[in-house]
């Protein structure tokens, strides 16, 4: 049963079904960065996407926005299939779907004043008329993210990392989007300013009724910010649940290990002896069957033979592990 069958279809803003993104490699075998990911995001919801580096999180976000061309699968935005639209057909959708990039240093053109950066989308989508209206909208955007109107005349190198990320947020909001992919927006920032940006995102989400895919490896931020969470490993979904359930009662061994390894793990959470062994395998040659089996202390012969499917572990809670079907008393 697809996840979308569990939702009220009228509430679903984004539906992704069996999304795959494979890259060519000199070996002749494809890099299976994303290998059959499905999920939905309801209107007004913030969905967290977590996993180690190399799990395919950013690739999912970019493929959803068509910054990367999906190899296979369906991406529907508000009921419209967009996975295979031509570039000209995508332009109107670009206004509705925006990204906050990971690196606030690399994502801003160093030769452009901030006012010009924020005006690009306004000009492209013809959202303002004339210089006066454009200047007023740029000032409004800067104020919205906690910066001053006079900052429009400065260049990116004149700002701190936290301020640059605020500018990145303002740029994403400039075209009044309905859906945002936030791709590790805190990872390049000092810890001292991360909380400020998180609070800004929370405020803007409520004020502007934004729907968001929040990609992060920081589980504490995900727990604070997200309504539901998907756990990704080597391009496949391991577990999905609402945030409170996932953190209180993780079902998949990989999720349990991630939570146990969190630097600020909650001592009241159920303890787990699981420790991840080795590194995440190469997506060029992923393990057969369950891709997590080479690092899982519960691996069984069937894990090498069959890909586990997502099974219900409670209302809205699903996990892909053979333990749930063969030995439910152990899970």
C-alpha positions as a Markdown table, in Angstrom:
| # | Residue | x | y | z |
|---|---|---|---|---|
| 1 | Unk | 0.0 | 0.0 | 0.0 |
| 2 | Unk | 1.5 | 3.4 | -1.0 |
| 3 | Unk | 1.9 | 6.0 | 1.6 |
| 4 | Unk | -0.5 | 8.3 | -0.3 |
| 5 | Unk | -3.4 | 5.9 | 0.4 |
| 6 | Unk | -3.0 | 6.8 | 4.1 |
| 7 | Unk | -3.5 | 10.5 | 3.5 |
| 8 | Unk | -6.4 | 12.6 | 2.5 |
| 9 | Unk | -5.5 | 13.2 | -1.2 |
| 10 | Unk | -6.7 | 16.8 | -1.0 |
| 11 | Unk | -4.1 | 17.5 | 1.7 |
| 12 | Unk | -1.1 | 16.2 | -0.3 |
| 13 | Unk | 1.1 | 18.8 | -1.8 |
| 14 | Unk | 3.9 | 16.5 | -3.0 |
| 15 | Unk | 3.7 | 12.8 | -3.8 |
| 16 | Unk | 6.9 | 11.0 | -4.8 |
| 17 | Unk | 6.6 | 7.4 | -6.0 |
| 18 | Unk | 9.5 | 5.0 | -6.6 |
| 19 | Unk | 11.9 | 7.8 | -7.3 |
| 20 | Unk | 15.3 | 6.7 | -8.7 |
| 21 | Unk | 18.4 | 8.7 | -9.6 |
| 22 | Unk | 21.3 | 6.8 | -11.1 |
| 23 | Unk | 24.5 | 8.4 | -12.3 |
| 24 | Unk | 26.8 | 7.0 | -14.9 |
| 25 | Unk | 30.2 | 5.7 | -13.7 |
| 26 | Unk | 33.5 | 4.8 | -15.5 |
| 27 | Unk | 33.0 | 1.2 | -14.3 |
| 28 | Unk | 30.0 | 0.9 | -16.5 |
| 29 | Unk | 27.8 | 0.3 | -13.5 |
| 30 | Unk | 25.4 | 3.1 | -12.4 |
| 31 | Unk | 25.8 | 4.9 | -9.1 |
| 32 | Unk | 22.4 | 4.2 | -7.4 |
| 33 | Unk | 22.2 | 7.4 | -5.4 |
| 34 | Unk | 18.4 | 7.1 | -5.0 |
| 35 | Unk | 16.9 | 3.7 | -5.6 |
| 36 | Unk | 13.1 | 3.6 | -5.2 |
| 37 | Unk | 12.1 | 6.3 | -2.7 |
| 38 | Unk | 8.4 | 7.0 | -2.1 |
| 39 | Unk | 6.8 | 9.6 | 0.3 |
| 40 | Unk | 4.1 | 12.3 | 0.5 |
| 41 | Unk | 4.2 | 15.7 | 2.1 |
| 42 | Unk | 0.9 | 17.2 | 3.3 |
| 43 | Unk | 0.2 | 20.9 | 2.9 |
| 44 | Unk | 1.7 | 22.9 | 5.8 |
| 45 | Unk | 3.8 | 19.9 | 6.9 |
| 46 | Unk | 7.6 | 19.8 | 7.5 |
| 47 | Unk | 9.0 | 16.4 | 6.6 |
| 48 | Unk | 12.5 | 15.5 | 7.8 |
| 49 | Unk | 14.8 | 13.5 | 5.7 |
| 50 | Unk | 17.7 | 12.0 | 7.7 |
| 51 | Unk | 20.6 | 9.6 | 7.2 |
| 52 | Unk | 24.4 | 9.5 | 7.0 |
| 53 | Unk | 26.4 | 11.3 | 4.3 |
| 54 | Unk | 26.1 | 9.2 | 1.2 |
| 55 | Unk | 22.5 | 8.1 | 1.9 |
| 56 | Unk | 21.1 | 10.1 | -1.0 |
| 57 | Unk | 19.3 | 12.8 | 1.0 |
| 58 | Unk | 20.4 | 15.8 | -1.1 |
| 59 | Unk | 19.9 | 13.9 | -4.3 |
| 60 | Unk | 16.3 | 13.3 | -3.4 |
| 61 | Unk | 15.7 | 17.0 | -2.7 |
| 62 | Unk | 17.3 | 18.0 | -6.0 |
| 63 | Unk | 15.5 | 15.4 | -8.0 |
| 64 | Unk | 12.1 | 16.5 | -6.5 |
| 65 | Unk | 12.8 | 20.1 | -7.6 |
| 66 | Unk | 14.1 | 18.9 | -11.0 |
| 67 | Unk | 17.5 | 20.4 | -10.4 |
| 68 | Unk | 18.5 | 16.8 | -11.3 |
| 69 | Unk | 16.6 | 14.7 | -13.8 |
| 70 | Unk | 15.0 | 11.7 | -12.2 |
| 71 | Unk | 16.0 | 8.4 | -13.8 |
| 72 | Unk | 12.7 | 6.8 | -13.0 |
| 73 | Unk | 9.6 | 7.5 | -10.9 |
| 74 | Unk | 6.9 | 9.9 | -10.4 |
| 75 | Unk | 6.9 | 13.3 | -8.7 |
| 76 | Unk | 3.5 | 15.0 | -8.4 |
| 77 | Unk | 3.2 | 18.6 | -7.2 |
| 78 | Unk | -0.4 | 19.4 | -6.2 |
| 79 | Unk | -1.6 | 16.6 | -8.4 |
| 80 | Unk | 0.4 | 17.5 | -11.4 |
| 81 | Unk | 3.2 | 15.2 | -12.7 |
| 82 | Unk | 6.4 | 17.2 | -13.0 |
| 83 | Unk | 9.1 | 14.5 | -13.2 |
| 84 | Unk | 9.3 | 14.7 | -17.0 |
| 85 | Unk | 8.2 | 18.2 | -17.8 |
| 86 | Unk | 10.2 | 20.2 | -20.4 |
| 87 | Unk | 12.2 | 23.1 | -19.1 |
| 88 | Unk | 9.7 | 25.7 | -20.5 |
| 89 | Unk | 6.9 | 24.0 | -18.7 |
| 90 | Unk | 8.9 | 24.0 | -15.5 |
| 91 | Unk | 9.4 | 27.8 | -15.3 |
| 92 | Unk | 6.0 | 28.6 | -13.7 |
| 93 | Unk | 6.6 | 25.8 | -11.1 |
| 94 | Unk | 10.0 | 27.2 | -10.2 |
| 95 | Unk | 8.1 | 30.0 | -8.4 |
| 96 | Unk | 6.1 | 27.5 | -6.3 |
| 97 | Unk | 9.1 | 25.3 | -5.4 |
| 98 | Unk | 12.3 | 26.7 | -4.1 |
| 99 | Unk | 15.5 | 25.5 | -2.4 |
| 100 | Unk | 17.6 | 26.8 | 0.5 |
| 101 | Unk | 21.1 | 25.6 | -0.3 |
| 102 | Unk | 23.6 | 24.0 | 2.1 |
| 103 | Unk | 26.5 | 26.3 | 1.6 |
| 104 | Unk | 25.7 | 30.0 | 2.1 |
| 105 | Unk | 29.2 | 30.9 | 0.8 |
| 106 | Unk | 29.0 | 29.1 | -2.6 |
| 107 | Unk | 25.3 | 29.8 | -3.3 |
| 108 | Unk | 25.6 | 33.6 | -3.6 |
| 109 | Unk | 27.3 | 35.3 | -6.5 |
| 110 | Unk | 30.2 | 37.3 | -5.0 |
| 111 | Unk | 30.0 | 39.9 | -7.8 |
| 112 | Unk | 26.3 | 40.8 | -7.1 |
| 113 | Unk | 25.0 | 43.1 | -4.5 |
| 114 | Unk | 22.5 | 41.5 | -2.2 |
| 115 | Unk | 19.7 | 43.6 | -3.6 |
| 116 | Unk | 20.4 | 42.3 | -7.0 |
| 117 | Unk | 20.5 | 38.7 | -5.7 |
| 118 | Unk | 17.0 | 39.1 | -4.2 |
| 119 | Unk | 15.6 | 40.9 | -7.2 |
| 120 | Unk | 16.6 | 38.1 | -9.7 |
| 121 | Unk | 13.5 | 36.0 | -9.0 |
| 122 | Unk | 11.3 | 39.0 | -8.8 |
| 123 | Unk | 12.4 | 40.0 | -12.3 |
| 124 | Unk | 12.3 | 36.5 | -13.8 |
| 125 | Unk | 8.7 | 36.0 | -12.7 |
| 126 | Unk | 7.6 | 39.6 | -13.2 |
| 127 | Unk | 6.4 | 40.0 | -9.6 |
| 128 | Unk | 7.2 | 43.7 | -9.3 |
| 129 | Unk | 6.7 | 46.8 | -11.5 |
| 130 | Unk | 9.5 | 49.2 | -11.7 |
| 131 | Unk | 12.5 | 50.0 | -9.5 |
| 132 | Unk | 10.6 | 51.6 | -6.6 |
| 133 | Unk | 8.4 | 48.5 | -6.1 |
| 134 | Unk | 11.4 | 46.2 | -6.5 |
| 135 | Unk | 13.4 | 48.1 | -3.9 |
| 136 | Unk | 10.5 | 48.0 | -1.5 |
| 137 | Unk | 10.1 | 44.3 | -1.9 |
| 138 | Unk | 13.8 | 43.7 | -1.4 |
| 139 | Unk | 13.7 | 45.7 | 1.8 |
| 140 | Unk | 10.7 | 43.7 | 3.0 |
| 141 | Unk | 12.5 | 40.4 | 2.3 |
| 142 | Unk | 15.6 | 41.5 | 4.3 |
| 143 | Unk | 13.4 | 42.6 | 7.2 |
| 144 | Unk | 11.6 | 39.3 | 7.1 |
| 145 | Unk | 14.9 | 37.4 | 7.8 |
| 146 | Unk | 16.2 | 39.9 | 10.4 |
| 147 | Unk | 18.4 | 42.0 | 8.2 |
| 148 | Unk | 18.3 | 45.8 | 7.5 |
| 149 | Unk | 17.2 | 47.4 | 4.2 |
| 150 | Unk | 20.6 | 49.0 | 3.8 |
| 151 | Unk | 22.2 | 45.6 | 3.5 |
| 152 | Unk | 20.8 | 45.5 | 0.0 |
| 153 | Unk | 23.8 | 47.5 | -1.1 |
| 154 | Unk | 26.4 | 45.2 | 0.3 |
| 155 | Unk | 28.3 | 42.2 | -1.3 |
| 156 | Unk | 28.2 | 38.7 | 0.1 |
| 157 | Unk | 31.7 | 38.8 | 1.5 |
| 158 | Unk | 30.6 | 41.6 | 3.9 |
| 159 | Unk | 28.3 | 39.2 | 5.8 |
| 160 | Unk | 28.9 | 36.4 | 8.3 |
| 161 | Unk | 27.9 | 32.8 | 7.5 |
| 162 | Unk | 24.7 | 33.1 | 9.5 |
| 163 | Unk | 23.7 | 36.3 | 7.7 |
| 164 | Unk | 24.5 | 34.8 | 4.3 |
| 165 | Unk | 22.2 | 31.9 | 5.1 |
| 166 | Unk | 19.5 | 34.4 | 6.1 |
| 167 | Unk | 19.9 | 35.9 | 2.6 |
| 168 | Unk | 19.6 | 32.5 | 1.1 |
| 169 | Unk | 16.3 | 32.1 | 2.9 |
| 170 | Unk | 15.1 | 35.5 | 1.7 |
| 171 | Unk | 16.1 | 34.6 | -1.8 |
| 172 | Unk | 14.0 | 31.4 | -1.6 |
| 173 | Unk | 11.1 | 33.3 | -0.2 |
| 174 | Unk | 11.3 | 36.2 | -2.7 |
| 175 | Unk | 9.0 | 34.5 | -5.3 |
| 176 | Unk | 6.4 | 33.5 | -2.6 |
| 177 | Unk | 6.8 | 29.7 | -2.9 |
| 178 | Unk | 4.4 | 27.1 | -1.5 |
| 179 | Unk | 7.1 | 24.4 | -1.1 |
| 180 | Unk | 10.7 | 24.6 | 0.1 |
| 181 | Unk | 13.5 | 22.1 | 0.1 |
| 182 | Unk | 16.0 | 23.0 | 2.9 |
| 183 | Unk | 19.1 | 21.1 | 2.1 |
| 184 | Unk | 21.3 | 20.9 | 5.2 |
| 185 | Unk | 20.8 | 24.6 | 5.8 |
| 186 | Unk | 22.7 | 24.5 | 9.1 |
| 187 | Unk | 25.7 | 22.3 | 8.4 |
| 188 | Unk | 28.0 | 25.1 | 7.2 |
| 189 | Unk | 27.1 | 27.4 | 10.2 |
| 190 | Unk | 28.7 | 27.8 | 13.6 |
| 191 | Unk | 26.8 | 26.2 | 16.4 |
| 192 | Unk | 26.3 | 29.6 | 17.9 |
| 193 | Unk | 24.1 | 30.8 | 15.0 |
| 194 | Unk | 22.4 | 27.5 | 14.1 |
| 195 | Unk | 19.6 | 28.0 | 16.7 |
| 196 | Unk | 18.9 | 31.5 | 15.3 |
| 197 | Unk | 18.4 | 30.1 | 11.8 |
| 198 | Unk | 16.2 | 27.3 | 13.1 |
| 199 | Unk | 14.0 | 29.7 | 15.0 |
| 200 | Unk | 13.8 | 31.9 | 11.8 |
| 201 | Unk | 12.6 | 28.9 | 9.8 |
| 202 | Unk | 10.0 | 28.0 | 12.4 |
| 203 | Unk | 8.7 | 31.5 | 12.4 |
| 204 | Unk | 8.5 | 31.8 | 8.6 |
| 205 | Unk | 6.9 | 28.4 | 8.3 |
| 206 | Unk | 4.1 | 29.5 | 10.6 |
| 207 | Unk | 3.8 | 33.0 | 9.2 |
| 208 | Unk | 3.8 | 32.0 | 5.6 |
| 209 | Unk | 2.1 | 28.6 | 5.8 |
| 210 | Unk | 5.1 | 26.9 | 4.1 |
| 211 | Unk | 5.4 | 23.3 | 3.3 |
| 212 | Unk | 9.0 | 22.0 | 3.7 |
| 213 | Unk | 11.3 | 19.1 | 3.0 |
| 214 | Unk | 14.0 | 19.5 | 5.6 |
| 215 | Unk | 17.2 | 17.6 | 4.9 |
| 216 | Unk | 19.6 | 17.2 | 7.8 |
| 217 | Unk | 21.9 | 14.8 | 9.7 |
| 218 | Unk | 21.3 | 16.8 | 12.9 |
| 219 | Unk | 18.6 | 14.7 | 14.7 |
| 220 | Unk | 18.1 | 17.2 | 17.5 |
| 221 | Unk | 17.1 | 19.9 | 15.0 |
| 222 | Unk | 14.9 | 17.4 | 13.1 |
| 223 | Unk | 13.1 | 16.5 | 16.3 |
| 224 | Unk | 12.5 | 20.1 | 17.1 |
| 225 | Unk | 11.4 | 21.3 | 13.6 |
| 226 | Unk | 9.8 | 18.4 | 11.7 |
| 227 | Unk | 6.3 | 16.8 | 11.9 |
| 228 | Unk | 7.3 | 13.5 | 10.3 |
| 229 | Unk | 10.6 | 11.9 | 9.5 |
| 230 | Unk | 12.0 | 9.6 | 6.8 |
| 231 | Unk | 15.2 | 7.6 | 7.5 |
| 232 | Unk | 17.2 | 7.0 | 4.4 |
| 233 | Unk | 20.1 | 4.6 | 3.9 |
| 234 | Unk | 21.9 | 4.1 | 0.6 |
| 235 | Unk | 19.1 | 5.5 | -1.4 |
| 236 | Unk | 16.3 | 3.5 | 0.2 |
| 237 | Unk | 13.7 | 4.3 | 2.9 |
| 238 | Unk | 14.4 | 2.4 | 6.1 |
| 239 | Unk | 11.7 | 3.9 | 8.3 |
| 240 | Unk | 9.0 | 6.6 | 8.3 |
| 241 | Unk | 6.9 | 7.9 | 11.2 |
| 242 | Unk | 5.7 | 11.0 | 12.9 |
| 243 | Unk | 8.6 | 12.7 | 14.8 |
| 244 | Unk | 7.4 | 11.9 | 18.3 |
| 245 | Unk | 6.9 | 8.2 | 17.5 |
| 246 | Unk | 10.2 | 7.8 | 15.7 |
| 247 | Unk | 12.3 | 9.3 | 18.4 |
| 248 | Unk | 10.4 | 7.5 | 21.2 |
| 249 | Unk | 10.1 | 4.1 | 19.6 |
| 250 | Unk | 12.4 | 3.6 | 16.6 |
| 251 | Unk | 11.8 | 0.2 | 14.9 |
| 252 | Unk | 14.6 | -0.2 | 12.4 |
| 253 | Unk | 18.1 | -1.1 | 13.6 |
| 254 | Unk | 19.6 | 1.7 | 11.5 |
| 255 | Unk | 17.3 | 4.3 | 13.1 |
| 256 | Unk | 18.1 | 3.0 | 16.6 |
| 257 | Unk | 21.8 | 3.3 | 15.8 |
| 258 | Unk | 21.5 | 6.8 | 14.5 |
| 259 | Unk | 19.6 | 7.9 | 17.7 |
| 260 | Unk | 22.1 | 6.2 | 20.0 |
| 261 | Unk | 25.0 | 7.9 | 18.2 |
| 262 | Unk | 23.4 | 11.4 | 18.5 |
| 263 | Unk | 25.8 | 13.7 | 20.4 |
| 264 | Unk | 22.9 | 14.9 | 22.6 |
| 265 | Unk | 20.9 | 11.7 | 22.8 |
| 266 | Unk | 18.0 | 11.8 | 25.3 |
| 267 | Unk | 18.9 | 9.7 | 28.3 |
| 268 | Unk | 15.2 | 8.9 | 28.7 |
| 269 | Unk | 15.0 | 7.3 | 25.3 |
| 270 | Unk | 15.1 | 3.5 | 25.1 |
| 271 | Unk | 18.7 | 2.5 | 25.1 |
| 272 | Unk | 20.1 | 0.3 | 22.3 |
| 273 | Unk | 23.3 | -1.7 | 22.0 |
| 274 | Unk | 23.5 | -1.2 | 18.3 |
| 275 | Unk | 26.7 | 0.4 | 17.0 |
| 276 | Unk | 27.2 | 1.0 | 13.3 |
| 277 | Unk | 30.2 | -1.0 | 12.0 |
| 278 | Unk | 32.3 | 0.3 | 9.1 |
| 279 | Unk | 31.2 | 2.8 | 6.5 |
| 280 | Unk | 28.2 | 3.1 | 4.3 |
| 281 | Unk | 28.8 | 0.9 | 1.2 |
| 282 | Unk | 29.3 | 2.3 | -2.3 |
| 283 | Unk | 26.1 | 3.0 | -4.2 |
| 284 | Unk | 28.0 | 1.6 | -7.3 |
| 285 | Unk | 27.9 | -1.9 | -5.7 |
| 286 | Unk | 25.2 | -1.9 | -3.0 |
| 287 | Unk | 24.6 | -5.1 | -1.0 |
| 288 | Unk | 22.0 | -7.5 | -2.2 |
| 289 | Unk | 18.7 | -7.8 | -0.4 |
| 290 | Unk | 18.7 | -5.3 | 2.5 |
| 291 | Unk | 21.3 | -2.6 | 1.8 |
| 292 | Unk | 21.8 | -2.2 | 5.5 |
| 293 | Unk | 22.6 | -5.9 | 6.2 |
| 294 | Unk | 26.4 | -5.5 | 6.0 |
| 295 | Unk | 26.4 | -3.3 | 9.1 |
| 296 | Unk | 23.4 | -4.7 | 10.9 |
| 297 | Unk | 23.9 | -6.9 | 14.0 |
| 298 | Unk | 20.6 | -8.7 | 13.4 |
| 299 | Unk | 21.4 | -9.7 | 9.8 |
| 300 | Unk | 20.0 | -13.1 | 8.8 |
| 301 | Unk | 20.4 | -15.2 | 5.6 |
| 302 | Unk | 17.1 | -13.8 | 4.2 |
| 303 | Unk | 18.5 | -10.3 | 4.4 |
| 304 | Unk | 21.0 | -11.1 | 1.6 |
| 305 | Unk | 18.3 | -12.6 | -0.6 |
| 306 | Unk | 15.2 | -10.3 | -0.3 |
| 307 | Unk | 14.7 | -6.6 | -0.2 |
| 308 | Unk | 12.5 | -5.9 | 2.9 |
| 309 | Unk | 9.4 | -3.9 | 2.3 |
| 310 | Unk | 7.9 | -1.2 | 4.5 |
| 311 | Unk | 5.5 | -2.8 | 6.9 |
| 312 | Unk | 3.1 | -1.2 | 9.4 |
| 313 | Unk | 4.5 | -0.8 | 12.9 |
| 314 | Unk | 1.7 | 1.4 | 14.1 |
| 315 | Unk | -0.5 | 4.3 | 12.9 |
| 316 | Unk | 1.5 | 6.1 | 10.2 |
| 317 | Unk | 4.7 | 4.2 | 11.3 |
| 318 | Unk | 6.4 | 1.9 | 8.8 |
| 319 | Unk | 9.8 | 0.1 | 8.8 |
| 320 | Unk | 11.6 | -2.0 | 6.2 |
| 321 | Unk | 13.2 | -4.8 | 8.2 |
| 322 | Unk | 12.9 | -8.6 | 8.0 |
| 323 | Unk | 12.9 | -8.8 | 11.8 |
| 324 | Unk | 9.4 | -7.4 | 11.7 |
| 325 | Unk | 8.1 | -10.3 | 9.6 |
| 326 | Unk | 10.2 | -13.2 | 10.7 |
| 327 | Unk | 10.8 | -12.5 | 14.4 |
| 328 | Unk | 8.3 | -9.8 | 15.5 |
| 329 | Unk | 9.0 | -10.6 | 19.1 |
| 330 | Unk | 12.6 | -9.3 | 18.7 |
| 331 | Unk | 11.5 | -6.0 | 17.1 |
